[in-house]
Amino acid sequence: CGGGDSVKIQTRAGAGFPHEGYETSMLWELLSDFFVTIVSIAMLYPVSNLIGVIALEKETRQREGMYMMAVKPSVLFTSWHVYALMTRVPLALMLTWIGGLNLYKFSDSIYIFLHFQMFFIACAAFSMLIVQLFSTVRSAVMIGNSIFFMGFFLYNYLDTSANESQSFAMFLSLHPLVGFSSCVSIIADLEDSTQGASQYTVDSYRKLGVTYDDCIGMLILSTILMVFLTWYAGEVIPSDAGTHRKWYFLFQREYWIDTIEDARVIFEDISSTLKPIIGASALGNGKHIKVHADDPDHSTATTTMEEAPPQLEQARAGGI
């Protein structure tokens, strides 16, 4: 301000001095490690169950039977993920609601739901990858549970080591349990500081070399990577259903030509399926389909949508 400028000061609120010091319960400082341990043990059952269900389908050759009934591998592959989402989304919503009652007082619900949901999706993708690598239920469940619980020890190593490298922490966070545990650790510190996980803290507060956004990003990347590896393993690992491809098939020109042709056929099938529906919708809207012959021998024709004539409207009104 200049020498001749006036400044107006208005007091909005005041606090008397002296006043009591600021205190926090530090609940999450005591709870975070225990919470990670409980979640690690609790998730062994759903991971084991999903591995067992899909591996049993593979071991009893139900998959081959579905292939014989014209079920495409992509449809079967998608059905596993739909099944996982149908069970995991309600669970994530329930945990977000319960946690919001007392545990997550300062965090936005969307960030709590997101870290639960992405963890569950990554666990489902991990389970499907394990099933694709093993042919029996026993081996898939035993090895899958061992690899999954190994994430608990990887996180403890990350937490106790002096390494604050972001790249190292993000690499370990490719394991679903490490990524989730790192998220819990960050949210715990934010809750104890009364800031919580919000749009202002998820990309700024850093612990163990990573932020909340880094952990969520690695869970998403982990899911995409495991889905890709599941599909790739299904293509190259020999099985009783059809023949397998060479390990380098992605670099073959013939594969991409066939893939583009298959996509074109699927698109044409969808278009042919939707045409009757579009035509029926147009008739219901007072329009009719008119076919014009393009040549004298009627070998080709074009279809146009026109307003229905009055006679057709009267017939429709009369219930004919």
C-alpha positions in Angstrom: 0.0 0.0 0.0 1.0 3.5 -0.6 1.5 6.2 2.0 -1.9 7.7 1.4 -3.9 4.4 1.1 -6.3 3.4 3.9 -6.7 -0.2 5.1 -9.8 -1.5 6.7 -9.4 -4.5 9.0 -12.5 -6.5 10.0 -12.3 -9.2 12.7 -14.4 -12.3 11.9 -13.7 -14.4 15.0 -11.4 -14.4 18.0 -10.1 -16.9 20.5 -9.1 -16.2 24.0 -5.6 -16.8 25.3 -4.3 -19.0 26.8 -6.3 -21.9 25.4 -5.8 -25.7 25.5 -3.3 -27.3 23.2 -4.4 -29.0 20.0 -4.8 -32.8 20.5 -5.4 -35.7 18.2 -6.3 -39.3 19.1 -3.6 -40.8 16.8 -5.9 -43.7 16.3 -4.5 -44.6 12.9 -1.0 -44.5 14.1 -1.8 -47.5 16.3 -4.3 -49.1 13.9 -2.7 -49.0 10.4 -0.3 -51.9 10.8 -3.0 -54.0 12.4 -5.5 -53.1 9.7 -3.1 -54.1 7.0 -2.5 -57.4 8.7 -6.3 -58.1 9.1 -7.0 -57.2 5.5 -4.1 -59.4 4.2 -5.5 -62.4 6.1 -9.1 -61.7 5.3 -8.5 -61.4 1.6 -6.9 -64.9 1.5 -10.4 -66.5 1.5 -12.0 -64.5 -1.4 -8.8 -64.8 -3.5 -8.6 -68.5 -2.8 -12.3 -69.0 -3.5 -12.2 -67.2 -6.9 -9.1 -69.2 -7.9 -10.8 -72.4 -6.8 -14.0 -71.8 -8.7 -12.4 -70.9 -12.0 -9.7 -73.6 -11.7 -12.4 -76.2 -11.0 -14.1 -75.1 -14.2 -10.7 -75.6 -16.0 -9.9 -78.9 -14.3 -13.3 -80.6 -15.0 -13.1 -79.5 -18.6 -16.3 -77.4 -18.3 -14.5 -74.8 -20.3 -14.1 -77.1 -23.2 -17.7 -78.0 -23.1 -18.7 -74.4 -23.3 -16.4 -73.9 -26.2 -18.1 -76.8 -28.0 -21.5 -75.0 -27.4 -20.1 -72.0 -29.3 -19.1 -69.9 -26.3 -16.2 -67.6 -27.4 -13.2 -67.4 -25.1 -13.6 -63.6 -24.9 -17.1 -64.1 -23.6 -16.0 -66.6 -21.0 -13.0 -64.3 -20.1 -15.4 -61.3 -19.6 -17.8 -63.4 -17.5 -15.2 -63.9 -14.9 -14.6 -60.2 -14.5 -18.4 -59.5 -14.4 -18.7 -62.1 -11.6 -15.9 -60.5 -9.7 -17.4 -57.0 -10.0 -20.9 -58.2 -8.9 -19.4 -59.4 -5.6 -16.7 -56.8 -5.1 -18.6 -53.5 -5.8 -21.2 -54.1 -3.0 -18.4 -55.1 -0.6 -16.4 -51.9 -1.4 -19.5 -49.8 -0.9 -20.3 -51.5 2.5 -16.7 -51.0 3.7 -16.8 -47.3 2.7 -20.0 -46.8 4.5 -18.9 -48.6 7.7 -15.5 -46.9 7.7 -17.1 -43.5 7.2 -19.0 -43.9 10.5 -15.9 -43.6 12.7 -12.6 -44.5 11.0 -12.5 -42.1 8.0 -13.8 -39.0 9.6 -11.9 -36.5 7.5 -11.6 -38.3 4.1 -13.9 -38.0 1.1 -15.9 -41.1 0.6 -15.0 -41.4 -3.1 -11.3 -41.8 -2.3 -12.0 -44.5 0.4 -14.3 -46.4 -2.0 -11.7 -46.0 -4.8 -8.8 -47.6 -2.9 -11.0 -50.5 -1.8 -12.5 -51.1 -5.2 -9.3 -50.9 -7.1 -7.7 -53.3 -4.6 -10.6 -55.8 -5.1 -10.4 -55.6 -8.9 -6.6 -56.1 -8.8 -7.1 -59.1 -6.6 -9.6 -60.6 -9.0 -7.2 -60.0 -12.0 -4.4 -61.7 -9.9 -6.7 -64.7 -9.2 -7.5 -65.2 -12.9 -3.8 -64.9 -13.9 -2.9 -67.7 -11.4 -5.7 -69.9 -12.8 -4.4 -69.5 -16.3 -0.9 -70.6 -15.3 -1.9 -73.8 -13.5 -4.1 -76.7 -14.5 -5.3 -78.2 -11.1 -7.2 -76.6 -8.3 -4.8 -77.7 -5.6 -1.7 -76.2 -7.2 -3.5 -73.0 -8.3 -4.9 -72.4 -4.8 -1.7 -73.2 -2.8 0.7 -71.2 -5.1 -1.8 -68.4 -5.6 -2.3 -67.9 -1.8 1.4 -68.0 -1.2 2.2 -65.4 -3.9 -0.6 -63.1 -2.7 0.4 -63.2 1.0 4.0 -62.5 0.0 2.8 -59.0 -0.6 2.4 -58.6 3.2 6.1 -59.2 3.7 7.0 -57.0 0.7 5.1 -54.1 2.2 6.8 -54.7 5.6 10.2 -54.6 3.9 9.2 -51.3 2.1 7.9 -49.8 5.4 11.0 -50.6 7.5 13.7 -50.0 4.9 15.3 -46.6 4.5 14.7 -46.6 0.8 12.5 -43.7 -0.2 12.8 -44.2 -3.9 9.5 -43.5 -5.7 10.4 -46.0 -8.6 11.2 -48.8 -6.1 8.0 -48.2 -4.1 5.9 -48.1 -7.3 7.5 -51.2 -8.6 6.6 -53.1 -5.4 3.1 -51.6 -5.6 2.4 -53.7 -8.7 1.6 -56.4 -6.2 -2.1 -55.6 -5.2 -1.5 -56.1 -1.5 1.6 -53.7 -1.5 -0.3 -51.0 -3.4 -3.3 -51.3 -1.1 -1.2 -51.3 2.1 0.7 -48.2 0.9 -2.7 -46.5 0.4 -3.8 -47.4 3.9 -0.5 -46.0 5.3 -1.0 -42.7 3.5 -4.7 -42.4 4.5 -3.8 -43.2 8.1 -1.3 -40.3 8.3 -3.8 -37.9 6.7 -6.6 -39.0 9.1 -4.3 -38.4 12.1 -3.4 -35.0 10.8 -7.2 -34.2 10.5 -6.7 -33.5 6.8 -8.0 -36.8 5.3 -7.8 -38.0 1.8 -9.2 -35.2 -0.4 -8.6 -33.5 -3.7 -6.0 -31.3 -2.0 -3.9 -34.1 -0.4 -4.1 -37.2 -2.6 -1.4 -35.9 -5.0 0.7 -33.9 -2.5 1.2 -35.9 0.6 4.0 -38.4 0.1 5.0 -41.4 2.2 7.4 -44.3 1.4 8.2 -42.3 -1.7 4.6 -42.4 -3.2 1.4 -40.5 -3.0 -2.2 -41.8 -2.8 -2.5 -41.1 -6.6 0.6 -43.1 -7.2 -0.8 -46.1 -5.3 -4.1 -46.0 -7.2 -2.3 -45.6 -10.5 -0.2 -48.7 -9.8 -3.3 -50.7 -8.8 -4.9 -49.8 -12.1 -1.7 -50.6 -14.0 -1.4 -53.9 -12.1 -4.9 -54.8 -13.1 -4.3 -54.0 -16.8 -1.0 -55.9 -16.8 -2.5 -59.0 -15.2 -5.5 -59.0 -17.5 -3.1 -58.8 -20.5 -0.9 -61.6 -19.1 -4.0 -63.7 -18.4 -5.1 -63.4 -22.1 -1.6 -63.9 -23.4 -1.0 -67.0 -21.3 -4.3 -68.4 -22.6 -3.1 -67.9 -26.1 0.4 -69.5 -25.8 0.1 -72.1 -23.1 -0.9 -75.5 -24.6 -4.3 -76.8 -23.6 -6.8 -79.4 -24.6 -9.0 -76.8 -26.2 -7.7 -76.0 -29.7 -4.1 -75.1 -30.6 -1.8 -72.6 -29.0 0.1 -69.8 -30.7 3.8 -69.0 -30.9 5.1 -66.8 -28.1 5.9 -64.1 -30.6 2.4 -64.1 -32.3 1.8 -60.4 -31.4 4.6 -59.5 -33.8 3.2 -61.5 -36.7 1.4 -59.6 -39.5 -1.1 -62.5 -40.1 -2.4 -62.2 -36.5 -3.4 -58.6 -36.9 -5.0 -59.2 -40.3 -7.1 -62.0 -38.8 -7.9 -59.8 -35.8 -9.1 -56.9 -37.9 -11.2 -59.3 -40.0 -12.8 -60.9 -36.9 -13.6 -57.4 -35.6 -15.2 -56.5 -39.0 -17.4 -59.7 -38.8 -18.4 -58.9 -35.3 -19.4 -55.4 -36.3 -21.4 -56.7 -39.2 -23.2 -59.2 -36.9 -24.1 -56.4 -34.5 -25.3 -54.2 -37.3 -27.5 -56.9 -38.8 -28.9 -57.6 -35.3 -29.8 -53.9 -34.7 -31.4 -53.3 -38.1 -34.8 -55.0 -37.2 -34.8 -53.1 -33.9 -34.2 -49.8 -35.6 -36.8 -50.5 -38.2 -39.4 -51.4 -35.5 -38.5 -48.3 -33.6 -39.0 -46.2 -36.7 -42.4 -47.7 -37.4 -43.4 -47.0 -33.8 -42.4 -43.3 -34.4 -44.7 -42.9 -37.4 -42.1 -43.8 -40.1 -41.9 -46.8 -42.4 -39.1 -48.4 -44.3 -39.2 -48.1 -48.1 -37.0 -50.2 -50.4 -36.0 -48.7 -53.8 -34.8 -50.9 -56.6 -31.5 -49.5 -57.9 -31.6 -51.5 -61.2 -34.2 -53.2 -63.4 -33.4 -56.8 -62.3 -33.7 -55.8 -58.6 -30.3 -57.2 -57.8 -29.5 -54.2 -55.6 -31.6 -52.0 -53.5 -31.4 -49.1 -51.1 -33.4 -48.6 -47.9 -34.7 -45.2 -46.8 -36.7 -44.0 -43.9 -39.8 -42.0 -44.8 -42.9 -40.6 -43.1 -45.7 -43.2 -43.0 -48.6 -42.4 -45.4 -52.0 -41.5 -43.9 -53.4 -44.9 -44.8 -50.8 -46.6 -42.7 -51.4 -44.3 -39.8 -55.2 -45.0 -40.0 -54.5 -48.7 -40.2 -52.2 -48.5 -37.2 -54.8 -46.5 -35.2 -57.5 -49.1 -36.1 -55.3 -51.9 -34.7 -54.7 -53.5 -38.1 
